[in-house]
Amino acid sequence: MQKIARHALTLGISLAVAATASAADFADMEPINLRLAHVVNEQDGFHIAAEKFQELVAERTEGAVTVEIFPNASLGDERTLLEGMQIGTVDMGVITNGPVANFVEEMAVFELPFLFPSPEAAYEVLDGPIGQELLDKLAEVNLKGLAYAERGFRNLTNSERAVTTPDDIDGLRIRVMENPVYVDTFRELGANAVPMAWTEALTAMQQGTIDGQENPVNVIHSFKLDETQSHMTLSRHTYAPAIFVMGMPIWNQLPEAAQEVLETSAQDAAEHERRMNAEMEAEQLAELREAGMQIVDEPDMAAFQQAVAPVYEQYGEQFGDYLPRIQEALK
């Protein structure tokens, strides 16, 4: 009941904020076109979120603010995009949480393995006070966090063998995001963890210079990883948010009414993408199986959780009080 009430309150606030920005606020506004970039293709959840955001912003500003979407890393990898936002050469993007955590270290608390038991548990934290505090911290590095979309629960794929326990990972060359928590998690699992940008990883899988990678089902499906990866394990080892993020240089130029619309529209687009991801996952798994991918549905989760215990010992105090606060919120 408490959860329902909280969501109702969030919806009410969302509608109220949207209502404060009326057509009159944009009648005399100089038109603004925002360039929103991401690194994945048009079938991916990031693009679904970006298109919904584009639609809502145009509608709510009476066309005074438009959004142009640049997919497929056409403006650079995620670190490059974030650096561009800081200096004003890129306006905004939908960016995986891992690279964002390279700019605000505390954001990496969400990357701790097996932290969230379900998507709903993650949403409660991300959409609540803890998530908002961390979005606000991005201002310290000249970025503006708008809302949490999702990359989703991440799963392991590889081209070598079925993985049901950590022992099966031993020695596999696994691409991970350029984020120390991911690197250390997979090293504890016995992998040769190879941090690299996603654009490089695609080539490395094709050339066989890495054995595998880890990503949510929607990424594995949209990038046709079954063509290079014969095995998948539904490890759900990490829930990865994604962030609607802007550069402060462009944010500070916007009138308050436009800022309100962008924040509300980002949250609504993020929630739309979450729903779409949930609806699509079963169908995507079926298609991957049909394409010949061997999928381990029930790995030894207790063994995996035990193997990554040193990651919590290493990082437990690094994120200030965020980890205990999240753990308390999840009780």
Buried (B, 14 or more C-beta within 10 A) or exposed (E): EEEEEEBEEBEEEBEEBBEEBEEEBBEEBEEBEBBBBBBBBEBBBBBBBBBBBBBBBBEBBBEBBEBEBBBBBEBBBBBBBBBBBBEBBBBBBBBBBBBBBBBBBBBBBBBBBBBBEEBEBBBBBBBBEBBBEBBEBBEEBBBBBBBBBBBBBBBBBBBBBBBBBBEBBEEBBBBBBBBBBBBBBBBBBBBBBBBBBBBBBBEBBEEEBBBBBBBBBBBBBBBBBBEBBBBBBBBBBBBBBBBBBBBBBBBEEBBEBBBBBBBBBBBBBBBBBBEBBEEBBEEBBEEBEEEEBBBBEEBBBEEBBEBBEEBBEEBEEBBEEBBEBBEEEBE
